[in-house]
């Protein structure tokens, strides 16, 4: 009797382990398939020089935004859209629909080295871009410009979903200062991070930061 009991117990444990092994294998296999995404489309942004895409974001309608910079004389997107370089390096912002067709592209232009570094969208379909510029004057569309205060100044700009610049602000200093990332929240606030070399970094609204060493990081919130 005791021997039969032990044999039955062993058989139960063995069958249970086999069952749980099957369940584990099943979910592991399903997870493997779930983690194997398939590319839907890809598009290149074409030029003869050094041209970069550095950041992307999406909106609630499935549109895709991309930002970067280019030194090619002409930057070519699909759908017959092109941008002409205005200096050394120009920043750009472009919108694609969910099928990968470019809807519009806008440059952020000057005569010097001007770079976009990060973008983010909000619930209203606006797109925000940050970067830094070395040009004496940085030109957006819609008649908006920024003047440089030193070496490299960070900038933040907002565009609507038609690619029209709504406003642009610089973060001013006399040294090399950059904005590297941007994020938005559900309440429409905008957060910017970067670093600064200037002795004093000046934001709008009378806010400033004093440098404590060689390079200091910063975070700023805009409404």
Secondary structure by P-SEA (a helix, b strand, c coil): caaaaaaaaaaaaaaaaaaaaaaaaaaaaaaaaaaccccccccccccccbbbbccccccccbbbbbbbcccccbbbbcccccccccccbbbbbbbbccccccccccccccccbbbbcccccccccbbbbbbcccccbbbbcccccccccccbbbbbbbbccccccccccccccccccccccccccccbbbbbbbcccccbbbbcccccccccccccccccccc
